């Protein structure tokens, strides 16, 4: 019986020795100036000594794109399947210190290895583009150190991660999706992601993810307007509110228009229907490229010109910018929209008469 017990201990010890050898031989990346890349990239983490960062960046730069294969592996790094069973077995063997074993098995915390991979890719700049799928995946890492470094790396890649993120938005949730949306928000002017973001707002209205999607959408400029019009014209009141808010932020130069529409828009009825229809005719068509309402009137289609003039009429007040624009249009030769222009000018003149009458009454009262 005792002999069998010693045999068991001997076999386990042999297994541990073999595993020690495997761990010792683990690929730690190409060697630069006597140090493996795994060690160099640790000096790129925010938790590392800033004075060592320059040398680490230089080491990664020396390797260039040759570092990418190992860095991609490190971003995906996780505990091997045998680690926990091994530690569990060691706990039962007398004479072996668990902490001694951990010094072999975990030369670095696993999260630091993954974070170091992301930081190393950041040092390569746009050359790290082949690793975008790995970086997007690591945005869902449970460790803050890892996803924070991946987030910073993706931000530095500009619009390159766009396709990967939009393709995977529907598969992610929670914090993972929220971080993906933050990357999209950083891209600002690229509106290709707009339909996917609108889909998130429609599906998860009121959630943190929907709020992040709306914030990202608001930075994408007027080319995102066709997608946003899906929200503006939605049957659900709360989505129309979100859509109108985003539309205002896409084109802040039209603040006078938004201020004028805010009082009547979203109240329901025929008036709201006309306004939504006009907004759709100006900014709702795919490929629409009107950064301002005047662009739709001056160089747009017949439909967008008529709708644009109608909206100018809604925003025109005696003496304001839209009133001046309507009067200037009267002196231009327009291929279409003359009837809409006359209606808008007639409405403006009525408003001016009313304002003048009110002023006269106020003056008489004061006298």
LINWO-V288347 format. One record per backbone hydrogen bond with DSSP energy under -1.0 kcal/mol. NH is the residue of the N-H (numbers start at 0). CO is the residue of the C=O. Records with the same first field share a line. If there is no record, write none. Layout:
NH=CO + CO
This chain:
4=0
5=1
6=2
7=3
8=4
9=5
10=6
11=7
12=8
13=9
14=10
15=11
16=12
17=13
18=14
19=15
20=16
21=17
22=18
23=19
24=20
25=22
31=34
34=31
36=29
37=27
38=35
39=35
40=36
42=39
43=40
47=44
51=48
52=49
55=51
56=52
57=53
58=54
59=55
60=56
61=57
62=58
63=59
65=62
66=63
67=64
70=66
71=67
72=68
73=69
74=70
75=71
76=73
82=79
85=81
86=82
87=83
88=84
89=85
90=86
91=88
92=89
95=92
100=96
101=97
102=98
103=100
104=100
105=101
112=108
113=109
114=110
115=111
116=112
117=113
118=114
119=115
120=116
121=117
122=118
124=121
126=123
127=124
128=125
130=127
131=128
134=130
135=131
136=132
137=133
139=136
140=137
146=142
147=143
148=144
149=145
150=146
151=147
152=148
153=149
154=150
155=151
156=153
157=154
159=156
161=158
164=160
165=161
166=162
168=164
170=167
175=172
177=173
178=174
179=175
180=176
181=177
182=178
183=179
184=180
185=181
186=183
188=186
193=190
196=192
197=193
198=194
199=195
200=196
201=197
202=198
203=199
206=203
210=206
211=207
212=208
213=209
214=210
215=211
216=212
217=213
218=215
219=216
223=220
224=221
227=223
228=224
229=226
230=227
231=227
232=228
233=230
239=235
240=236
241=237
242=238
243=239
244=240
245=241
246=242
247=243
248=244
249=245
250=246
253=250
254=251
257=253
258=254
259=255
260=256
261=257
263=260
264=260
266=263
272=268
273=269
274=270
275=271
276=272
277=273
278=274
279=275
280=276
281=277
282=278
283=279
287=284
295=291
296=292
297=293
298=294
304=300
305=301
306=302
307=303
308=304
309=305
310=306
311=307
312=308
313=309
314=310
315=311
319=316
323=319
324=320
325=321
326=322
327=323
328=324
329=325
331=328
340=336
341=337
342=338
343=339
344=340
345=341
346=342
347=343
348=344
349=345
350=346
351=347
352=348
353=349
354=350
355=351
356=352
357=353
358=354
359=355
360=356
361=357
362=358
363=359
364=360
365=361
366=362
